[in-house]
Amino acid sequence: IAAFERTLVVDSTPFDRYMAGDLQAMGAAAVRGLALFRGKAECINCHDGPNFTDESFHNIGHGRRNDPGRGGIINEPTLHGAFKTPGLRNVVLNAPYMHDGSIGTLEEVLHFYNRGGDQAENRSSLIRPLGLDAGEIEDLLAFLGALTQPLSIERPRIPE
């Protein structure tokens, strides 16, 4: 699986073209969303780098209280309920969301983060209410859409 996943390269999204100097590659809402992503919404704190992930583990205040997450694997209490930060490239194509698939839409994910998660126990200090309004959430959705590059995957032929 890892060898196959390495063949999935997403590097020509509207965001990539925008960053390369094509200022028409993203619409105004996506550009505002990028500013929110980097600023007020604080997404960049965990979703940074070329794949928009810090490759780390955080408890974001989601899920069942008895789900140990990373803390159950390495027996580290501070990581109880922590899960790996997913990359955001092609995120609009990857519903459902969260480690357990319990959130159906990306808009619901943004509302989850906007309210600062659902559970406070052992939650990362990076997760707190954001105070985004409906327009700002729409702008963030537009930006996340700009991280999309649909892929065409062909099934290998099996020799007879």
C-alpha positions in Angstrom: 0.0 0.0 0.0 2.8 2.4 0.9 4.4 2.0 -2.6 1.1 2.7 -4.2 0.5 5.8 -2.0 3.9 7.2 -3.0 2.6 7.3 -6.6 -0.2 9.6 -5.7 1.3 13.0 -6.3 -0.8 16.1 -5.8 1.2 19.1 -6.8 -0.8 21.0 -9.4 -3.7 22.3 -7.5 -5.1 25.8 -7.9 -3.2 26.6 -4.6 0.1 25.4 -6.1 -0.4 27.5 -9.2 -1.4 30.5 -7.1 1.8 30.1 -5.0 3.8 29.8 -8.2 2.6 33.3 -9.3 -0.7 32.6 -11.1 -2.8 35.0 -9.1 -5.9 34.0 -11.1 -5.6 30.3 -10.1 -7.7 30.8 -6.9 -10.9 32.8 -6.6 -11.3 35.7 -4.1 -13.0 33.4 -1.5 -10.1 30.9 -1.6 -7.6 33.7 -1.2 -9.5 35.0 1.8 -9.6 31.4 3.1 -5.9 31.1 2.7 -5.5 34.2 4.9 -7.8 32.7 7.5 -6.0 29.4 7.3 -2.7 31.1 8.1 -4.2 33.6 10.6 -7.5 33.7 12.5 -8.5 30.1 12.0 -5.0 28.9 13.1 -5.1 25.8 10.9 -1.4 26.3 9.9 -0.5 25.4 13.5 -1.0 21.7 12.7 -1.6 21.7 8.9 1.7 23.0 7.6 4.3 21.9 5.1 3.9 20.7 1.6 1.2 18.2 2.5 -0.5 20.4 5.1 0.3 18.2 8.1 2.8 18.4 10.9 3.0 14.6 10.9 2.3 14.8 14.7 -0.4 13.6 17.0 -3.0 15.8 18.7 -6.0 15.4 20.9 -8.5 17.7 19.2 -11.4 17.0 21.6 -13.2 14.5 19.3 -14.3 11.0 19.7 -15.2 8.6 22.5 -13.5 9.2 25.8 -12.4 5.6 26.0 -10.6 5.8 22.6 -6.9 5.9 23.6 -5.5 7.0 20.2 -1.8 7.3 20.1 -1.6 7.0 23.9 -2.8 3.5 23.7 0.1 2.5 21.4 3.0 4.1 23.2 1.4 4.2 26.7 1.9 7.9 27.0 -0.9 9.6 29.0 -0.4 13.0 27.4 -1.3 11.4 24.0 -4.5 9.8 25.2 -7.1 10.5 22.5 -4.5 11.9 20.1 -4.5 11.0 16.5 -2.2 11.9 13.6 -2.8 15.2 11.8 -4.0 14.3 8.3 -2.7 16.0 5.2 -5.2 18.3 3.5 -4.4 17.7 -0.1 -7.5 16.4 -1.9 -9.3 16.7 1.4 -12.6 17.5 -0.3 -12.5 14.0 -1.9 -11.9 12.1 1.4 -15.2 12.2 3.3 -16.1 11.0 5.9 -13.8 12.8 8.2 -12.0 12.3 11.5 -10.1 9.2 12.6 -13.4 7.3 13.0 -15.3 8.7 10.0 -17.9 10.2 12.3 -18.2 13.6 10.6 -19.8 13.5 7.1 -18.9 16.9 5.6 -16.0 19.2 5.5 -18.3 22.1 6.6 -19.2 20.1 9.7 -15.4 19.6 10.4 -14.9 23.4 10.3 -17.9 23.9 12.6 -16.3 21.4 15.0 -13.0 23.3 15.1 -14.8 26.7 15.2 -16.5 25.7 18.5 -13.2 24.4 19.9 -13.8 20.7 19.8 -16.3 18.8 21.9 -14.4 17.4 24.8 -11.9 19.3 27.0 -10.3 16.3 28.7 -6.6 16.1 27.6 -7.4 18.3 24.6 -4.4 20.1 22.9 -3.9 23.7 23.9 -4.0 24.4 20.1 -7.7 23.7 20.0 -10.0 26.5 21.2 -13.0 28.4 19.9 -12.2 30.4 16.8 -15.1 32.8 16.5 -15.4 32.4 12.7 -18.6 33.6 11.1 -20.5 31.8 8.3 -18.7 33.8 5.6 -15.3 32.9 7.0 -16.2 29.2 7.1 -17.3 29.4 3.4 -14.0 31.1 2.6 -12.1 28.3 4.4 -14.1 25.7 2.4 -13.1 27.5 -0.8 -9.5 27.4 0.1 -9.6 23.7 1.0 -11.2 23.1 -2.4 -8.2 24.8 -3.9 -6.0 22.0 -2.5 -7.7 19.6 -4.8 -6.2 17.8 -7.9 -8.5 14.9 -8.9 -6.5 11.8 -9.6 -7.1 9.2 -12.2 -6.2 5.7 -10.9 -6.2 2.8 -13.2 -6.4 -0.7 -11.8 -3.4 -2.8 -12.8 -4.1 -5.6 -15.3 -3.7 -9.0 -13.8 -1.9 -11.4 -16.2 -4.0 -14.4 -17.1 
